[in-house]
């Protein structure tokens, strides 16, 4: 049967006792529109004896608004090329294939440029391009145009030329060699064969030098375990598409665990095909993207996770290590272990526990299973840092034995927990050089702050996994006086030529069977994947040692990286700051997440206030060794394991940031010993924090059947009408399906193209890449924290996150079916509305539904919104006068009103307020002015460009050519866009699938966005 369990977006909504929440549901615009501000100039109008009200009444609101708006309209002049570059055709986009790795994120990309400006990131879909862009990489295009970038080298805080900087570095190295001082290259993980070879060349020329690799977010324990068994420092690359059973213990593999990039393979197994889909167990403390997607999620502390891992190891391998697993978890863990053992090669276990013994057990379990999803031959090269070597470096610096320190891609003054020790040691280093995009915390205290180009201005190469190779190529000339770290190393090593020459020469030894030009064109090359033979390790000793590990005293703090901010490199990126976290739906902040039980224990709370904003308590966190973080905002998080709290890294930066971006607290200060789990105490602090949270805004007003879901058993055994129930209405006193009844005559949509967007709720992980891609493609403005609190965010696409009332689907239905009588019904439903400790989670992307019978179109007094033959709902911005009737009449709450002018406005000091930031704007899409409605256009500029290109080339359009920004960015295949008039198109087949449904079908809007029922393998 179909699901009619209660879904809720926030704890406040679930409680049902808040009159504010109920009022906000029925009042989309929570504050009066400042008509006096946007209709014109008060001084100019005040000289007339006719009042504004009379003026509008006589000439008509639309005419008056248009007249006043016209008075303020700017005039821009464009200057044509005197000598047009041969490669550039004005108005036509060029694409460059490139690969990126910034030490934390990586992907194979296509970069869209217009008239020489990179404006958007797309995924490279060529064979061999394995890794897709996440939200942060999509946003990195904006970081290229960051006005706070370091524009030239600095010494002692003063601008200098590169010749001066180079001379200083060279003389320091010569001095170090003469005095026997140590030269240290401190870099992030490079994953670049050419850069690593260049460093080897440098060390050969300077024997007193060494290379230390430092990852801000450490994977050192997993690296140590892999190195012990396989003999090299790398990470396992998993292919979840080959797994029918997945057990994850503290590994958010749909988030940033091991760099991420696993969502595509995972989603392939999650869509039910031939009655089968993978099954996923998740054991974790924080509620994560992976936990939200799991069929069975068990919230537990890291201490219990370690015991659970040993218990699973015993069952799978037949070992008998002593284990002390809490009894309330034993049944579920045993079930997971037994199913994992039964799955054999189709099973896989992963873990994010930062413990070498735990990681050794992961390797042992997957070896015994002979897991097909567990691949050591194509091991990941994206984390190579060593905690021990970093600690030794700091000791050497403090001892005064480091003469010259050259840093690239790292910011240890910000990311090290004990950064004061690093700064103390830095003072004893004779010359310190920080190669950085920004004058960040480390660059500020270094002898030389060396300005480096953005990756879109640079040459490089990458080997993300063994046997693969990618080229990073510049897509624009350097905007500032920058120089690559590698070019400086070439000069210091006495090697002539540029780094481009060096890469090209080195690539010839890697890309045998191909050519430089082909690899440059494709962006990637796949060679022979080397196999790695496993060595031996004492797994039994590792199990015994892990089983003896003790639980932390007090609360367990679990540090993590947020989907939007990552390790904090792009803290000055307003797209990422305003990106709502998929789980909490909070932007512009980090916070401590606590369970409902612990919130009551420590008297912590959240509440939604009158203007729709979320407020919360403050808390002070203190670690066992006395490190303290004061006034940390609190979010009460359903699903958080009792006795644990979560806190995101990557916030709290101050250096080289605009004031608006200086938000949050630096959780790295609690990252002691590179351990993401710390023993802490929590004390409530005074005051109340104001969050920019969208969880209670733009809701679908409590209507049912927004999320439809069922279990795999019901999906396989029942008729579709039972699990995808159709709404019924009365026609001539007979019940008929609502979709077959209409008040309107339909026009013929079979002629030409007719676009549909399909969204599969099974494949959507809530990653948010589509949200940022939409920002980039459609010039969506950033409004800031204060405006987000007022329900005024401008996202054209939102990803609603719903919690269910019961932890399991079957349990929910069973309770409802056992209701007997009215009194039982009232008490049972009242209990079901209380927040569960471990609710199921569903993500649902919602944008303009492009209804064929759109309610917005019938109420617009100036015909600003109308329907096109191709199925898109159009917006004529010049006609719109901001009545907001369309928004009030939209049942999906997807239309956005421009309350203010966000472009060239110092009140909104984000990328649109400076000339450099505006270089990212897409010239194919209007930058909207204040006082008009805007919303998803189904990327009409992209569909029309595809039609024109095919017409120019005299050919038919192939299925898959039509794309929107969101469907193009979606790495899981959750979003499929196409022409339903093409009978062979994938979207046409999806529209006819039994799982297909529309939002609010009973309203009769006939949307062109279709959804697919979520199936859980419970």
HELIX and SHEET records of a PDB file:
HELIX    1   1 UNK A   11  UNK A   15  1                                   5    
HELIX    2   2 UNK A   19  UNK A   25  1                                   7    
HELIX    3   3 UNK A   35  UNK A   38  1                                   4    
HELIX    4   4 UNK A   42  UNK A   46  1                                   5    
HELIX    5   5 UNK A   52  UNK A   59  1                                   8    
HELIX    6   6 UNK A   61  UNK A   72  1                                  12    
HELIX    7   7 UNK A  135  UNK A  143  1                                   9    
HELIX    8   8 UNK A  162  UNK A  179  1                                  18    
HELIX    9   9 UNK A  193  UNK A  205  1                                  13    
HELIX   10  10 UNK A  220  UNK A  230  1                                  11    
HELIX   11  11 UNK A  240  UNK A  242  5                                   3    
HELIX   12  12 UNK A  257  UNK A  259  5                                   3    
HELIX   13  13 UNK A  263  UNK A  270  1                                   8    
HELIX   14  14 UNK A  289  UNK A  293  1                                   5    
HELIX   15  15 UNK A  302  UNK A  317  1                                  16    
HELIX   16  16 UNK A  327  UNK A  343  1                                  17    
HELIX   17  17 UNK A  344  UNK A  346  5                                   3    
HELIX   18  18 UNK A  356  UNK A  369  1                                  14    
HELIX   19  19 UNK A  387  UNK A  399  1                                  13    
HELIX   20  20 UNK A  412  UNK A  415  1                                   4    
HELIX   21  21 UNK A  419  UNK A  426  1                                   8    
HELIX   22  22 UNK A  441  UNK A  444  1                                   4    
HELIX   23  23 UNK A  455  UNK A  457  5                                   3    
HELIX   24  24 UNK A  485  UNK A  492  1                                   8    
HELIX   25  25 UNK A  499  UNK A  507  1                                   9    
HELIX   26  26 UNK A  516  UNK A  522  1                                   7    
HELIX   27  27 UNK A  539  UNK A  547  1                                   9    
HELIX   28  28 UNK A  574  UNK A  578  1                                   5    
HELIX   29  29 UNK A  596  UNK A  601  1                                   6    
HELIX   30  30 UNK A  659  UNK A  661  5                                   3    
HELIX   31  31 UNK A  667  UNK A  670  5                                   4    
HELIX   32  32 UNK A  672  UNK A  674  5                                   3    
HELIX   33  33 UNK A  712  UNK A  717  1                                   6    
HELIX   34  34 UNK A  720  UNK A  723  1                                   4    
HELIX   35  35 UNK A  738  UNK A  740  5                                   3    
HELIX   36  36 UNK A  769  UNK A  778  1                                  10    
HELIX   37  37 UNK A  785  UNK A  789  1                                   5    
HELIX   38  38 UNK A  809  UNK A  817  1                                   9    
HELIX   39  39 UNK A  821  UNK A  832  1                                  12    
HELIX   40  40 UNK A  855  UNK A  859  1                                   5    
HELIX   41  41 UNK A  885  UNK A  889  1                                   5    
HELIX   42  42 UNK A  911  UNK A  913  5                                   3    
HELIX   43  43 UNK A  917  UNK A  920  5                                   4    
HELIX   44  44 UNK A  940  UNK A  953  1                                  14    
HELIX   45  45 UNK A  965  UNK A  969  1                                   5    
HELIX   46  46 UNK A  986  UNK A  991  1                                   6    
HELIX   47  47 UNK A 1001  UNK A 1003  5                                   3    
SHEET    1   A 3 UNK A   7  UNK A   8  0                                        
SHEET    2   A 3 UNK A 798  UNK A 804 -1                                        
SHEET    3   A 3 UNK A 841  UNK A 846 -1                                        
SHEET    1   B 3 UNK A  94  UNK A 101  0                                        
SHEET    2   B 3 UNK A 106  UNK A 114 -1                                        
SHEET    3   B 3 UNK A 117  UNK A 123 -1                                        
SHEET    1   C 7 UNK A 158  UNK A 159  0                                        
SHEET    2   C 7 UNK A 154  UNK A 155 -1                                        
SHEET    3   C 7 UNK A 448  UNK A 451 -1                                        
SHEET    4   C 7 UNK A 431  UNK A 436  1                                        
SHEET    5   C 7 UNK A 402  UNK A 408  1                                        
SHEET    6   C 7 UNK A 182  UNK A 187  1                                        
SHEET    7   C 7 UNK A 209  UNK A 213  1                                        
SHEET    1   D 2 UNK A 235  UNK A 238  0                                        
SHEET    2   D 2 UNK A 374  UNK A 380 -1                                        
SHEET    1   E 4 UNK A 296  UNK A 299  0                                        
SHEET    2   E 4 UNK A 279  UNK A 284  1                                        
SHEET    3   E 4 UNK A 245  UNK A 249  1                                        
SHEET    4   E 4 UNK A 347  UNK A 351  1                                        
SHEET    1   F 3 UNK A 460  UNK A 462  0                                        
SHEET    2   F 3 UNK A 468  UNK A 472 -1                                        
SHEET    3   F 3 UNK A 524  UNK A 526 -1                                        
SHEET    1   G 8 UNK A 586  UNK A 587  0                                        
SHEET    2   G 8 UNK A 677  UNK A 693 -1                                        
SHEET    3   G 8 UNK A 555  UNK A 561 -1                                        
SHEET    4   G 8 UNK A 644  UNK A 649  1                                        
SHEET    5   G 8 UNK A 592  UNK A 594 -1                                        
SHEET    6   G 8 UNK A 628  UNK A 636  1                                        
SHEET    7   G 8 UNK A 614  UNK A 623 -1                                        
SHEET    8   G 8 UNK A 606  UNK A 608 -1                                        
SHEET    1   H 2 UNK A 709  UNK A 711  0                                        
SHEET    2   H 2 UNK A1014  UNK A1016  1                                        
SHEET    1   I 2 UNK A 728  UNK A 731  0                                        
SHEET    2   I 2 UNK A 734  UNK A 737 -1                                        
SHEET    1   J 4 UNK A 975  UNK A 979  0                                        
SHEET    2   J 4 UNK A 755  UNK A 760 -1                                        
SHEET    3   J 4 UNK A1009  UNK A1012  1                                        
SHEET    4   J 4 UNK A 996  UNK A 997 -1                                        
SHEET    1   K 2 UNK A 865  UNK A 867  0                                        
SHEET    2   K 2 UNK A 873  UNK A 875 -1                                        
SHEET    1   L 2 UNK A 896  UNK A 897  0                                        
SHEET    2   L 2 UNK A 933  UNK A 934 -1                                        
END                                                                             
